[in-house]
Structures are given as C-alpha cells and as structure tokens.
C-alpha cells in the first residue's frame, strides 16, 4: 500500500503532518510551531510512521529498544519504501524560514529514500 505525507503549514503557526493512503487521511499529528520546526518535524514524522507501522529505523522495535537485525538485505528507512511522495501545503511564503526548513527536511528524506532503494 503506497502512502503520501502532507505537511500543512498555516499562517497562525499551526502545523499538521498527515499520512494519506490514496485520498484518505490515515492519521495525522498537529502541533503549534514555536520556531522549533527543525527540531520537532522529524520527531513527529517518526512518531506518525511508527504508529502506523512505517518507522524510519528498521532496527528499532515498538518498545523503542534497538534490536540486532541479522538480515543484511533490510532497507534503511524501514517503511519509507511505502511512502510514494511528500507534499507541503503552506499558507506562508516559500521565503519564510518555516517553509524552507520543511522543504529541506522533506527533500532530504527523498534523497534518503532514493539511496536506500538503490542498496
């Protein structure tokens, strides 16, 4: 099942990170940005993905403790191979720091996804 991540940034600093399957929202996390998006975005993305069985770290079980993975063919990024795309929906201009941080973070995830699928 292919999923999509949408990050919605409003002018009043509300942030919503949603996980979609086709056109249906599967789950989301909302918070108030306090100029800490660079610190909070990946944490909340990881929470959202783990909650839905798509964790960023394939070597971490649901208890959060690392476990050894003897399967060398496991992809880095765990369930990220099930994410078909990312999108930013923003009421703030692209020149704002909040937008730029979100854009850089999601582009980095795309690069990471490409690298892990090449392994």
C-alpha beads as a LAMMPS data file, in Angstrom:
LAMMPS data file: protein, C-alpha beads

119 atoms
118 bonds

1 atom types
1 bond types

-500.0 500.0 xlo xhi
-500.0 500.0 ylo yhi
-500.0 500.0 zlo zhi

Masses

1 110.0

Atoms # bond

1 1 1 0.000 0.000 0.000
2 1 1 1.556 3.308 -1.145
3 1 1 1.184 6.288 1.158
4 1 1 1.794 10.018 0.910
5 1 1 2.883 12.503 3.561
6 1 1 1.432 16.018 3.543
7 1 1 2.792 18.802 5.711
8 1 1 0.322 21.665 6.138
9 1 1 1.712 24.963 7.469
10 1 1 -0.754 27.720 8.394
11 1 1 -0.053 31.409 8.951
12 1 1 -1.032 31.139 12.615
13 1 1 1.843 28.632 13.129
14 1 1 -0.353 25.539 13.262
15 1 1 1.416 22.553 11.712
16 1 1 -0.324 19.382 10.591
17 1 1 1.563 16.325 9.399
18 1 1 -0.753 13.830 7.692
19 1 1 -0.348 10.334 6.311
20 1 1 -2.593 9.540 3.333
21 1 1 -3.451 6.297 1.574
22 1 1 -4.837 7.309 -1.805
23 1 1 -7.166 10.220 -0.926
24 1 1 -7.994 9.033 2.589
25 1 1 -6.210 10.503 5.595
26 1 1 -4.962 7.559 7.653
27 1 1 -3.523 9.507 10.575
28 1 1 -2.105 12.911 11.492
29 1 1 -0.215 14.838 14.144
30 1 1 -0.850 18.516 14.840
31 1 1 1.183 20.992 16.856
32 1 1 1.894 24.691 17.244
33 1 1 5.199 25.782 15.726
34 1 1 7.282 27.764 18.197
35 1 1 10.224 28.394 15.874
36 1 1 11.334 24.819 16.514
37 1 1 10.249 23.067 13.317
38 1 1 13.788 21.867 12.589
39 1 1 13.792 20.063 15.948
40 1 1 10.203 18.800 16.015
41 1 1 9.381 17.814 12.421
42 1 1 11.431 14.609 12.227
43 1 1 10.417 13.560 15.728
44 1 1 6.731 13.893 14.849
45 1 1 7.233 12.244 11.464
46 1 1 8.899 9.293 13.178
47 1 1 6.033 9.074 15.717
48 1 1 3.450 9.120 12.919
49 1 1 5.247 6.465 10.882
50 1 1 5.937 4.156 13.835
51 1 1 2.322 4.409 14.971
52 1 1 1.292 3.231 11.502
53 1 1 3.943 0.518 11.168
54 1 1 6.230 2.505 8.868
55 1 1 9.087 3.521 11.198
56 1 1 12.159 5.393 9.967
57 1 1 14.516 2.996 11.763
58 1 1 14.084 -0.668 10.751
59 1 1 16.267 -1.754 13.654
60 1 1 14.000 -0.400 16.389
61 1 1 11.089 -2.385 17.725
62 1 1 7.876 -0.847 19.077
63 1 1 9.348 -0.570 22.577
64 1 1 11.978 1.822 21.223
65 1 1 14.858 -0.510 22.110
66 1 1 17.321 -1.364 19.392
67 1 1 17.460 -4.923 18.262
68 1 1 20.078 -6.597 16.120
69 1 1 18.987 -7.248 12.575
70 1 1 20.843 -10.152 11.002
71 1 1 19.062 -9.674 7.669
72 1 1 21.628 -7.642 5.686
73 1 1 19.149 -7.035 2.871
74 1 1 16.831 -4.965 5.088
75 1 1 16.371 -1.498 3.627
76 1 1 17.461 1.512 5.589
77 1 1 14.389 3.549 6.323
78 1 1 12.139 0.647 7.221
79 1 1 8.717 1.547 5.895
80 1 1 9.822 4.587 3.905
81 1 1 9.740 2.434 0.787
82 1 1 5.933 2.517 1.188
83 1 1 5.885 6.327 1.005
84 1 1 5.299 7.380 -2.588
85 1 1 5.581 11.126 -2.066
86 1 1 5.709 14.195 0.137
87 1 1 3.916 17.486 -0.276
88 1 1 3.998 20.815 1.536
89 1 1 0.793 22.826 1.642
90 1 1 1.624 26.233 3.041
91 1 1 -0.149 29.489 3.764
92 1 1 3.248 31.082 4.423
93 1 1 5.554 32.268 1.621
94 1 1 8.361 29.990 0.468
95 1 1 10.932 32.530 1.682
96 1 1 9.859 32.062 5.338
97 1 1 12.218 30.008 7.464
98 1 1 9.454 27.586 8.485
99 1 1 8.745 26.725 4.848
100 1 1 12.433 26.428 3.958
101 1 1 13.098 24.072 6.903
102 1 1 10.151 21.884 5.899
103 1 1 11.267 21.837 2.258
104 1 1 14.874 20.933 3.091
105 1 1 13.759 18.207 5.512
106 1 1 11.407 16.567 3.014
107 1 1 13.961 16.816 0.187
108 1 1 16.493 15.116 2.456
109 1 1 14.027 12.284 3.094
110 1 1 13.551 11.859 -0.666
111 1 1 17.328 11.616 -1.125
112 1 1 17.484 9.077 1.716
113 1 1 14.665 7.087 0.167
114 1 1 16.436 7.029 -3.217
115 1 1 19.697 5.927 -1.621
116 1 1 18.055 3.134 0.367
117 1 1 16.195 1.766 -2.656
118 1 1 19.486 1.603 -4.561
119 1 1 21.024 -0.694 -1.927

Bonds

1 1 1 2
2 1 2 3
3 1 3 4
4 1 4 5
5 1 5 6
6 1 6 7
7 1 7 8
8 1 8 9
9 1 9 10
10 1 10 11
11 1 11 12
12 1 12 13
13 1 13 14
14 1 14 15
15 1 15 16
16 1 16 17
17 1 17 18
18 1 18 19
19 1 19 20
20 1 20 21
21 1 21 22
22 1 22 23
23 1 23 24
24 1 24 25
25 1 25 26
26 1 26 27
27 1 27 28
28 1 28 29
29 1 29 30
30 1 30 31
31 1 31 32
32 1 32 33
33 1 33 34
34 1 34 35
35 1 35 36
36 1 36 37
37 1 37 38
38 1 38 39
39 1 39 40
40 1 40 41
41 1 41 42
42 1 42 43
43 1 43 44
44 1 44 45
45 1 45 46
46 1 46 47
47 1 47 48
48 1 48 49
49 1 49 50
50 1 50 51
51 1 51 52
52 1 52 53
53 1 53 54
54 1 54 55
55 1 55 56
56 1 56 57
57 1 57 58
58 1 58 59
59 1 59 60
60 1 60 61
61 1 61 62
62 1 62 63
63 1 63 64
64 1 64 65
65 1 65 66
66 1 66 67
67 1 67 68
68 1 68 69
69 1 69 70
70 1 70 71
71 1 71 72
72 1 72 73
73 1 73 74
74 1 74 75
75 1 75 76
76 1 76 77
77 1 77 78
78 1 78 79
79 1 79 80
80 1 80 81
81 1 81 82
82 1 82 83
83 1 83 84
84 1 84 85
85 1 85 86
86 1 86 87
87 1 87 88
88 1 88 89
89 1 89 90
90 1 90 91
91 1 91 92
92 1 92 93
93 1 93 94
94 1 94 95
95 1 95 96
96 1 96 97
97 1 97 98
98 1 98 99
99 1 99 100
100 1 100 101
101 1 101 102
102 1 102 103
103 1 103 104
104 1 104 105
105 1 105 106
106 1 106 107
107 1 107 108
108 1 108 109
109 1 109 110
110 1 110 111
111 1 111 112
112 1 112 113
113 1 113 114
114 1 114 115
115 1 115 116
116 1 116 117
117 1 117 118
118 1 118 119
